[in-house]
């Protein structure tokens, strides 16, 4: 799995997993839904596979406070709000313009989809609260309309207009496109644990075909979907909404987007919640390796839980035994894919994706247990559905642009983790030690950006955001996709960072069942009061 797909958000994938849980219990078909952060070719991108420097990465420098004259028309634009199409009662939608290239604003625009639902309470309005679910590639507008505007705590929704903007290249905002749906099916099932030179060539060719498709279908947009550019778009949206400060809740990759905004515009920071934080100072290879460790930690928790249930398909509470059984299961699929009741078989790659998708939320563990039990009996359908939820593939076989946007942003934000198969072979022992059953897939997945058609424009950096108001960073101790130590690292980098710890499982913490976390975040959003230093919630 390419770790560039690992940074999916909690609210989206968790929502999809909940539908699968219901389907597994009731036997009904799961309706389509949005999904969160994933693996398959290079998380936030990756760095040089020759090692790297011991020097501390440079800080992200703020932009000048004076607004360039060429950007004034974008900041002064008036949005034409209208009722959103479909069954989205109470939501308004609009299209916002931003320069394709901030270095040459007169060379053309990108059109960005935005949405809002106005504050529902009678108390004093606190402004607009922008949300982003992660990815990169997750639809913020979809997250707002399907989750945040109904699932965020009522006191928050009462005081804030809930707003979202699909980042450039994502969903309804001039989306990056790469492959047809049929080609995406082939791409998703390609063997990511190659056992021979021929299989390595097949995997490399798949990555090259994906990259070539992006270049052919998305053109010069590929050079302008970086996180820094998306953060600059957020500042235009803030201004157009009429707010002096940005109030924001970002999950997973959304924390990188929010922290980047703070680094560029520290004086415009209002209340920022960064939940499931990334560490921007890491290379791509380190990010991919850390995620491999994170998913192994989550798998160990799943194994312990599974052992407490009758007929656990892994058979033991010992992680080493479970690792061995899962690895053997994947190897059997490599030779003999399972039927699924459809024209698509469950391959090793799709099964690995299905297992990974269930690691994002402990509420999905019953589904994974059932899926593995079914697979032991020769039925791969439920694991395939978990994989499809991760890829955002619906029952008609249509994909969202999650994966193309994910790679496009990641490959621009950081240099590639590996420049070719030789780099992967060098790193394999460390990845396999980190996760015996998943490490090989993660290592080969990190090769995606090696063949990207445009060079990376970003590098590892620190984000001090000196002068910003207090920023709340939330970390979960057994988070698979954004390991807990990343939250501590980001909170330490931020000059005004405050760390809130959730001792638990799953990806991200806010609105996922902890009254302690929700209470601390709500208090911060409603009163600006940060939780006590190093507060820990269970």
PyMOL commands that set and color helices and strands:
alter all, ss='L'
color gray80, all
select helices_A, chain A and resi 3-5+10-26+69-75+105-107+140-151+154-159+181-189+197-224+227-241+253-264+266-268+284-307+319-335+348-358+362-376+381-391+402-413+421-434+439-445+448-451+484-493+515-527
alter helices_A, ss='H'
color red, helices_A
select strands_A, chain A and resi 82-83+92-99+109-117+127-132+160-165+246-251+269-275+471-478+497-505+535-537
alter strands_A, ss='S'
color yellow, strands_A
deselect
rebuild
show_as cartoon
